[in-house]
Amino acid sequence: MADDPYKVLGVARDASAEQIRAAYRKLAKTHHPDLNPGNKKAEEAFKALNTAYDLLGDQDKRAKFDRGELDAAGNERAPQFHPGAGGFGGGGFEDMFANIFEQRARGPARGQDERYLANVSFLEAVNGGTKRIDLPSGQSLDVKIPPGASSGDVLRLRAKGAPGRNGGPAGDALIELQVQPHRFFRREGRAIHLDLPVSLKEAVLGGKVTVPTPSGDVVMTLKPHTEGGTELRLRGKGVPAHGHHHVGDLLVKLVVKIGPVDEALEAFLKGWAQADFHPREKL
C-alpha cells in the first residue's frame, strides 16, 4: 500500500503547486538511482516519490485524492458502504448493486504517468540527440533530447508509463531533464559564454586562434593590440531556440596569459619605458 503522498514529499496538505514541485525535485535528486547504485532503499524511495508526485503534481488527481476518490497509489477507490438500519446506508442493497454495476461499466482505465529525472550533458542539451535512460524497473528508454533543451524541461514518452487497468492504455513516462554544467562553457538564455586564454604575443601581434564551440572548433582572427577582457561574438554558435531556426551567439572573452618565465621578455620590459600609458589612471 502506498504511503500518504503529502508525507512522502514532506509538504503540508495546503502546499502550493510550486512547493510540491520543489520538494519533489529536491528529494528525487537525493534518491535518484544514478546516485545510489545498488541501493534498494533509495530505489524504493525514488519510486514512492514518483507515485506521490504523479498524484499531487496533477491538479485534477490531487483534488480527487483530497476528496477521497483516489487512494495513495492513484487508483480509484471502491464505493464505501456503511451499515445502517436496513443493513446498508443510503438505499440499501439496491444502491450497493447500482454502485457495483457502475464500477464495472467504467471499463478500461488509463495507467498512471510515471516521472523520472534524467541527467544530460551540457552539449547534449545544446545540440540535441538521443540518450538511453535506465529506469529503476530495469527497463531502458531511448529519449530524444531536442536541441536547446534546458534543466526542468519535461519530455513525454507516450504509453511508456504504468500499464492500464481492465485493458486500458498505458500511461506516459515524463522525463525531467537536469543539464550538467560544462567545464568552460556557461549558458545564459540562448547565449553561451567562454573565457578564452590567449598568449601575450597573440594579444599584441594578433593572429588566428582556435576557439571551441558546442558544434566544433572554429578559427577566429585577433586584431593586433587586442586588450585582455575584450569580448568577441561568434554569431550562430550558441543555443538553438525551441521550434525556431534562430540560434544564439557564442560570446568569447579574451583572457591574456603571460605563460612561463621568459628571460628575454623580462629583460625587454626592464628596459622599456612606456611613459604615456597609465592603465590605472581612471581608478
DRENDO-1510 file (C-alpha; in Angstrom, 1 decimal, always signed):
<recs>
REC; n; res; u; v; w
REC; 1; MET; +0.0; +0.0; +0.0 .
REC; 2; ALA; +1.3; +3.4; -1.0 .
REC; 3; ASP; +2.1; +6.0; +1.8 .
REC; 4; ASP; +0.3; +9.3; +2.1 .
REC; 5; PRO; +1.8; +11.4; -0.8 .
REC; 6; TYR; +1.9; +14.5; +1.3 .
REC; 7; LYS; +4.1; +12.7; +3.9 .
REC; 8; VAL; +6.2; +11.2; +1.2 .
REC; 9; LEU; +7.0; +14.6; -0.2 .
REC; 10; GLY; +7.2; +16.2; +3.2 .
REC; 11; VAL; +4.7; +19.0; +2.4 .
REC; 12; ALA; +1.6; +20.3; +4.1 .
REC; 13; ARG; -1.8; +19.5; +2.7 .
REC; 14; ASP; -2.3; +23.1; +1.7 .
REC; 15; ALA; +1.1; +23.3; -0.1 .
REC; 16; SER; +1.2; +25.2; -3.4 .
REC; 17; ALA; +1.9; +23.5; -6.7 .
REC; 18; GLU; +5.4; +25.2; -6.7 .
REC; 19; GLN; +6.2; +23.9; -3.2 .
REC; 20; ILE; +5.2; +20.4; -4.2 .
REC; 21; ARG; +7.3; +20.6; -7.3 .
REC; 22; ALA; +10.3; +22.0; -5.4 .
REC; 23; ALA; +10.0; +19.2; -2.7 .
REC; 24; TYR; +9.9; +16.5; -5.4 .
REC; 25; ARG; +12.9; +17.8; -7.2 .
REC; 26; LYS; +15.0; +18.1; -4.1 .
REC; 27; LEU; +14.1; +14.6; -2.8 .
REC; 28; ALA; +14.4; +13.0; -6.3 .
REC; 29; LYS; +17.9; +14.2; -6.7 .
REC; 30; THR; +18.8; +12.7; -3.3 .
REC; 31; HIS; +17.3; +9.3; -4.0 .
REC; 32; HIS; +18.0; +9.1; -7.8 .
REC; 33; PRO; +19.2; +5.5; -8.7 .
REC; 34; ASP; +22.1; +7.0; -10.7 .
REC; 35; LEU; +23.5; +8.5; -7.4 .
REC; 36; ASN; +22.7; +5.4; -5.4 .
REC; 37; PRO; +23.7; +2.4; -7.4 .
REC; 38; GLY; +22.6; -0.9; -5.9 .
REC; 39; ASN; +20.8; +0.9; -3.0 .
REC; 40; LYS; +17.4; -0.8; -2.8 .
REC; 41; LYS; +16.1; +1.6; -0.2 .
REC; 42; ALA; +16.9; +4.6; -2.4 .
REC; 43; GLU; +15.3; +2.8; -5.4 .
REC; 44; GLU; +12.1; +2.2; -3.4 .
REC; 45; ALA; +12.1; +5.8; -2.1 .
REC; 46; PHE; +12.5; +7.1; -5.6 .
REC; 47; LYS; +9.5; +5.0; -6.8 .
REC; 48; ALA; +7.4; +6.3; -3.9 .
REC; 49; LEU; +8.4; +9.9; -4.8 .
REC; 50; ASN; +7.3; +9.4; -8.4 .
REC; 51; THR; +4.0; +7.9; -7.3 .
REC; 52; ALA; +3.4; +10.8; -4.8 .
REC; 53; TYR; +4.3; +13.5; -7.4 .
REC; 54; ASP; +2.2; +11.8; -10.1 .
REC; 55; LEU; -0.7; +12.3; -7.8 .
REC; 56; LEU; -0.1; +15.7; -6.2 .
REC; 57; GLY; +1.6; +17.2; -9.3 .
REC; 58; ASP; -1.6; +16.8; -11.3 .
REC; 59; GLN; -4.3; +19.3; -10.1 .
REC; 60; ASP; -7.2; +17.1; -11.1 .
REC; 61; LYS; -5.8; +14.0; -9.4 .
REC; 62; ARG; -4.8; +15.9; -6.3 .
REC; 63; ALA; -8.4; +17.2; -6.0 .
REC; 64; LYS; -9.8; +13.7; -6.4 .
REC; 65; PHE; -7.3; +12.3; -3.8 .
REC; 66; ASP; -8.3; +15.1; -1.3 .
REC; 67; ARG; -12.0; +14.2; -1.8 .
REC; 68; GLY; -11.2; +10.5; -1.2 .
REC; 69; GLU; -12.0; +9.4; -4.7 .
REC; 70; LEU; -8.4; +8.1; -5.3 .
REC; 71; ASP; -6.2; +6.2; -3.0 .
REC; 72; ALA; -2.5; +7.0; -2.3 .
REC; 73; ALA; -1.4; +5.0; -5.3 .
REC; 74; GLY; -3.7; +7.0; -7.6 .
REC; 75; ASN; -6.3; +4.2; -8.0 .
REC; 76; GLU; -10.0; +4.9; -7.9 .
REC; 77; ARG; -11.4; +3.9; -4.6 .
REC; 78; ALA; -14.2; +1.3; -4.4 .
REC; 79; PRO; -17.5; +2.6; -3.1 .
REC; 80; GLN; -17.7; +2.7; +0.6 .
REC; 81; PHE; -20.8; +1.0; +2.3 .
REC; 82; HIS; -21.7; +1.7; +5.9 .
REC; 83; PRO; -24.1; -0.5; +7.8 .
REC; 84; GLY; -27.4; +1.3; +8.7 .
REC; 85; ALA; -30.8; +0.5; +10.0 .
REC; 86; GLY; -31.5; -1.6; +6.9 .
REC; 87; GLY; -28.1; -3.3; +6.8 .
REC; 88; PHE; -26.6; -0.6; +4.4 .
REC; 89; GLY; -26.5; +3.1; +4.4 .
REC; 90; GLY; -28.4; +5.1; +1.8 .
REC; 91; GLY; -30.7; +2.9; -0.3 .
REC; 92; GLY; -29.6; -0.5; +1.0 .
REC; 93; PHE; -28.9; -3.4; -1.4 .
REC; 94; GLU; -30.3; -1.6; -4.5 .
REC; 95; ASP; -27.7; +1.2; -4.1 .
REC; 96; MET; -24.9; -1.3; -3.4 .
REC; 97; PHE; -25.6; -3.2; -6.6 .
REC; 98; ALA; -26.1; +0.0; -8.6 .
REC; 99; ASN; -22.6; +1.2; -7.4 .
REC; 100; ILE; -21.0; -2.2; -8.3 .
REC; 101; PHE; -22.5; -2.1; -11.8 .
REC; 102; GLU; -21.4; +1.5; -12.2 .
REC; 103; GLN; -17.8; +0.5; -11.4 .
REC; 104; ARG; -17.9; -2.3; -13.9 .
REC; 105; ALA; -19.5; +0.0; -16.5 .
REC; 106; ARG; -16.5; +2.3; -16.3 .
REC; 107; GLY; -14.5; -0.3; -18.2 .
REC; 108; PRO; -10.8; +0.2; -19.1 .
REC; 109; ALA; -8.8; +2.8; -17.2 .
REC; 110; ARG; -5.6; +4.5; -18.3 .
REC; 111; GLY; -2.4; +3.8; -16.4 .
REC; 112; GLN; -0.6; +6.4; -14.3 .
REC; 113; ASP; +2.0; +8.6; -15.7 .
REC; 114; GLU; +5.5; +7.9; -14.2 .
REC; 115; ARG; +8.1; +10.6; -13.7 .
REC; 116; TYR; +11.8; +10.3; -13.9 .
REC; 117; LEU; +14.9; +12.6; -13.7 .
REC; 118; ALA; +17.5; +12.3; -16.5 .
REC; 119; ASN; +21.0; +13.9; -16.3 .
REC; 120; VAL; +22.1; +15.2; -19.7 .
REC; 121; SER; +25.4; +16.8; -20.5 .
REC; 122; PHE; +25.7; +20.4; -21.5 .
REC; 123; LEU; +26.5; +19.6; -25.1 .
REC; 124; GLU; +23.7; +17.0; -25.3 .
REC; 125; ALA; +21.3; +19.8; -24.2 .
REC; 126; VAL; +22.6; +22.3; -26.7 .
REC; 127; ASN; +23.0; +20.1; -29.7 .
REC; 128; GLY; +20.2; +17.6; -29.0 .
REC; 129; GLY; +20.5; +13.9; -29.6 .
REC; 130; THR; +19.3; +10.5; -28.3 .
REC; 131; LYS; +20.0; +9.3; -24.8 .
REC; 132; ARG; +19.3; +6.0; -23.2 .
REC; 133; ILE; +17.7; +6.2; -19.8 .
REC; 134; ASP; +17.9; +3.2; -17.4 .
REC; 135; LEU; +14.8; +3.1; -15.2 .
REC; 136; PRO; +14.6; +1.7; -11.6 .
REC; 137; SER; +12.5; -1.1; -13.0 .
REC; 138; GLY; +15.4; -2.3; -15.2 .
REC; 139; GLN; +13.7; -1.1; -18.4 .
REC; 140; SER; +15.6; +1.2; -20.7 .
REC; 141; LEU; +14.1; +4.0; -22.8 .
REC; 142; ASP; +15.6; +5.9; -25.7 .
REC; 143; VAL; +14.9; +9.6; -25.1 .
REC; 144; LYS; +15.2; +12.2; -27.9 .
REC; 145; ILE; +16.7; +15.4; -26.5 .
REC; 146; PRO; +15.6; +18.4; -28.6 .
REC; 147; PRO; +18.3; +21.0; -29.4 .
REC; 148; GLY; +18.3; +23.8; -27.0 .
REC; 149; ALA; +16.9; +21.8; -24.0 .
REC; 150; SER; +17.1; +23.3; -20.5 .
REC; 151; SER; +17.0; +22.0; -17.0 .
REC; 152; GLY; +13.4; +21.5; -15.9 .
REC; 153; ASP; +12.2; +20.6; -19.4 .
REC; 154; VAL; +9.9; +17.6; -19.3 .
REC; 155; LEU; +9.8; +15.2; -22.2 .
REC; 156; ARG; +6.7; +13.0; -22.6 .
REC; 157; LEU; +7.1; +9.4; -23.9 .
REC; 158; ARG; +3.6; +8.1; -24.9 .
REC; 159; ALA; +2.5; +4.8; -23.4 .
REC; 160; LYS; +5.8; +4.2; -21.5 .
REC; 161; GLY; +4.3; +4.7; -18.1 .
REC; 162; ALA; +2.3; +2.3; -15.8 .
REC; 163; PRO; +0.1; -0.3; -17.6 .
REC; 164; GLY; -3.6; +0.4; -17.8 .
REC; 165; ARG; -6.4; -1.4; -15.9 .
REC; 166; ASN; -9.0; -3.6; -17.4 .
REC; 167; GLY; -7.4; -3.4; -20.9 .
REC; 168; GLY; -6.9; +0.4; -20.7 .
REC; 169; PRO; -4.0; +2.2; -22.4 .
REC; 170; ALA; -0.7; +2.6; -20.5 .
REC; 171; GLY; +0.2; +6.0; -19.0 .
REC; 172; ASP; +3.1; +8.1; -20.2 .
REC; 173; ALA; +6.7; +8.4; -19.0 .
REC; 174; LEU; +7.5; +12.0; -18.1 .
REC; 175; ILE; +11.3; +12.6; -18.2 .
REC; 176; GLU; +12.5; +15.8; -16.5 .
REC; 177; LEU; +15.9; +16.9; -17.7 .
REC; 178; GLN; +18.8; +18.0; -15.5 .
REC; 179; VAL; +21.5; +19.7; -17.5 .
REC; 180; GLN; +25.0; +19.2; -16.1 .
REC; 181; PRO; +27.5; +22.2; -16.1 .
REC; 182; HIS; +30.3; +22.3; -18.6 .
REC; 183; ARG; +33.9; +22.9; -17.6 .
REC; 184; PHE; +34.4; +26.0; -19.7 .
REC; 185; PHE; +31.0; +26.9; -21.4 .
REC; 186; ARG; +28.4; +28.9; -19.5 .
REC; 187; ARG; +24.9; +29.4; -20.7 .
REC; 188; GLU; +22.7; +32.5; -20.3 .
REC; 189; GLY; +19.4; +32.1; -22.3 .
REC; 190; ARG; +20.4; +31.3; -25.8 .
REC; 191; ALA; +23.9; +32.9; -25.4 .
REC; 192; ILE; +26.9; +30.8; -24.5 .
REC; 193; HIS; +29.9; +32.5; -22.7 .
REC; 194; LEU; +33.5; +31.3; -23.0 .
REC; 195; ASP; +36.7; +32.7; -21.4 .
REC; 196; LEU; +39.4; +32.1; -24.0 .
REC; 197; PRO; +43.0; +32.1; -22.9 .
REC; 198; VAL; +45.4; +33.8; -25.3 .
REC; 199; SER; +49.1; +34.4; -25.1 .
REC; 200; LEU; +50.7; +37.9; -24.7 .
REC; 201; LYS; +52.2; +37.5; -28.2 .
REC; 202; GLU; +48.7; +36.8; -29.7 .
REC; 203; ALA; +47.2; +39.8; -28.0 .
REC; 204; VAL; +49.9; +42.2; -29.0 .
REC; 205; LEU; +50.6; +41.0; -32.6 .
REC; 206; GLY; +47.2; +39.5; -33.4 .
REC; 207; GLY; +46.7; +36.3; -35.5 .
REC; 208; LYS; +44.5; +33.3; -35.8 .
REC; 209; VAL; +43.4; +31.4; -32.7 .
REC; 210; THR; +41.3; +28.2; -32.4 .
REC; 211; VAL; +38.0; +28.6; -30.5 .
REC; 212; PRO; +36.0; +25.6; -29.2 .
REC; 213; THR; +32.2; +25.9; -29.8 .
REC; 214; PRO; +29.4; +23.4; -29.0 .
REC; 215; SER; +29.3; +22.4; -32.7 .
REC; 216; GLY; +33.1; +22.1; -33.1 .
REC; 217; ASP; +36.3; +24.2; -33.3 .
REC; 218; VAL; +36.4; +27.3; -35.4 .
REC; 219; VAL; +39.3; +29.7; -36.2 .
REC; 220; MET; +39.0; +33.3; -35.2 .
REC; 221; THR; +41.3; +36.2; -36.2 .
REC; 222; LEU; +42.5; +38.6; -33.5 .
REC; 223; LYS; +43.4; +42.1; -34.4 .
REC; 224; PRO; +46.8; +43.4; -33.2 .
REC; 225; HIS; +46.8; +45.1; -29.8 .
REC; 226; THR; +43.7; +43.4; -28.6 .
REC; 227; GLU; +43.1; +44.1; -24.9 .
REC; 228; GLY; +42.5; +41.3; -22.3 .
REC; 229; GLY; +38.9; +41.3; -21.4 .
REC; 230; THR; +37.7; +42.1; -24.9 .
REC; 231; GLU; +34.5; +40.2; -25.8 .
REC; 232; LEU; +34.1; +38.9; -29.3 .
REC; 233; ARG; +30.9; +37.5; -30.8 .
REC; 234; LEU; +30.6; +34.4; -32.9 .
REC; 235; ARG; +27.1; +34.5; -34.4 .
REC; 236; GLY; +25.0; +31.4; -34.6 .
REC; 237; LYS; +27.3; +29.4; -32.3 .
REC; 238; GLY; +25.1; +29.5; -29.2 .
REC; 239; VAL; +21.9; +27.7; -28.2 .
REC; 240; PRO; +19.1; +26.9; -30.7 .
REC; 241; ALA; +15.6; +28.2; -29.8 .
REC; 242; HIS; +12.8; +25.6; -29.4 .
REC; 243; GLY; +10.7; +25.4; -32.5 .
REC; 244; HIS; +12.8; +28.1; -34.3 .
REC; 245; HIS; +15.7; +28.2; -36.7 .
REC; 246; HIS; +17.3; +31.1; -34.8 .
REC; 247; VAL; +20.4; +30.1; -32.9 .
REC; 248; GLY; +22.0; +32.2; -30.2 .
REC; 249; ASP; +25.6; +33.5; -30.2 .
REC; 250; LEU; +28.9; +32.5; -28.5 .
REC; 251; LEU; +30.4; +35.4; -26.6 .
REC; 252; VAL; +34.2; +34.9; -26.3 .
REC; 253; LYS; +36.0; +36.9; -23.6 .
REC; 254; LEU; +39.8; +37.1; -24.1 .
REC; 255; VAL; +42.0; +36.3; -21.1 .
REC; 256; VAL; +45.6; +37.2; -21.6 .
REC; 257; LYS; +48.1; +34.6; -20.1 .
REC; 258; ILE; +51.7; +35.5; -19.7 .
REC; 259; GLY; +52.9; +31.9; -19.6 .
REC; 260; PRO; +56.2; +30.5; -18.3 .
REC; 261; VAL; +59.1; +32.8; -17.3 .
REC; 262; ASP; +60.9; +34.2; -20.3 .
REC; 263; GLU; +64.2; +35.9; -19.5 .
REC; 264; ALA; +64.3; +37.7; -22.9 .
REC; 265; LEU; +60.8; +39.2; -22.2 .
REC; 266; GLU; +61.8; +40.3; -18.7 .
REC; 267; ALA; +65.0; +41.9; -20.0 .
REC; 268; PHE; +63.0; +43.8; -22.7 .
REC; 269; LEU; +60.4; +45.0; -20.2 .
REC; 270; LYS; +63.0; +46.3; -17.7 .
REC; 271; GLY; +64.5; +48.5; -20.4 .
REC; 272; TRP; +61.1; +49.6; -21.9 .
REC; 273; ALA; +59.8; +53.0; -21.0 .
REC; 274; GLN; +56.1; +53.4; -21.8 .
REC; 275; ALA; +55.8; +56.9; -20.4 .
REC; 276; ASP; +52.4; +57.8; -21.8 .
REC; 277; PHE; +50.4; +54.8; -20.7 .
REC; 278; HIS; +48.8; +54.7; -17.3 .
REC; 279; PRO; +46.4; +51.7; -17.1 .
REC; 280; ARG; +45.0; +52.6; -13.6 .
REC; 281; GLU; +44.5; +56.3; -14.1 .
REC; 282; LYS; +40.7; +56.1; -14.0 .
REC; 283; LEU; +40.5; +54.0; -10.8 .
</recs>
